[in-house]
Amino acid sequence: MVLLSSAYWPNLHSLFYIINNTNVCIDITEPYSKQTYRNRTQILSANGVLNLSIPVKKFKNKTPINEIALSYAENWQINHWRAFTSAYANSPYFEYFEEEIKPFYSIKFDGLVDFNKKQLETLLKLLKIKQEILYLDGNLIAGEILDQRNAINPKNEIFTETVKETLSKPYYQTFSNKLNFAPNLSCLDILFNTGLETVSYLKTTSV
């Protein structure tokens, strides 16, 4: 079983483990950490890699992530959707998936975990992946565990050789005519640019 953190439109490092493991667990009781993929995703804009972060309400130190509430004091939903459309409106598959993605930027969710969970369910549905995700809520997990919670971190991303080799393969990106290939972005980058080929890009026989 692989153990992951909850993530905002998870990057390809995280999606790699979801696609290549039959048993996937996401820890929703771990302490929330700032400046991580839990509320941040990265896309490729016309000016390069762009970080998009979801504001959250004030919280105490070591607050479990399933108690973190989203803040709507600023119009981050509008800003994020504008960033997505600016970056991907001309990508090959944006119009195929737009209707499934856009509601996340009009519907208000209370908690970060619920927001991320619904997004992951939508992503797996779009990719036609029948993968059941177990959400760890404090109960112990039996068996051998591959813990990748700290390895998938924007401050210090730690890749295995298999992951590094997989994610280094270039795929078409919207601004490839002016920018170098940017690996390990949000799952939306590869989804809008390659569609269902996302699965074959990440699939491997060894994890």
Buried (B, 14 or more C-beta within 10 A) or exposed (E): BBBBBBBBBBBBBBBBBBBBBEBBBBBBBBEBBEEBBBBBBBBBBEEEEBEBBBEBEEBEEEBBBBBBBBEEEEEBBEEBBEBBBEBBEEBEBBEBBBEEBEEBBEEEBEBBBBBBBBBBEBBBEBBEBEBEBEBBEEEEEEEEEBEBBEBBBBEEBEBBEBBBEBBEEEBEBBBBEEBEEBBBBBBBBBBBBBBEBBBEBBEEEEB
